Amino acid sequence: MPNIARSFLTKLGVWTAHPAAYLVLISFTIAWLILEPETFDWHGAATIATWFMTLLIVRAEHRDTQAIHAKLDELLKAD
């Protein structure tokens, strides 16, 4: 069970770091504004802003991790 959870969480992190996650967030925001505009107050705006910042942070961490892995791969090939 831990391996399944670890694998799922890894895939979830990769999906979240993908640029398409921003399209999902924009689609969600547009749907919210169309379907229930009266509930989109400053709490809603804060929620969307929080999700956006979370995606930015996850994307930056993923890019850093990928850069570290690429450098390690180069070092291993050179060795």
ABEGO torsion letter per residue (X at the ends): XAAAAAAAAAAAAAAAABAAAAAAAAAAAAAAAAABAAABBAAAAAAAAAAAAAAAAAAAAAAAAAAAAAAAAAAAAAX
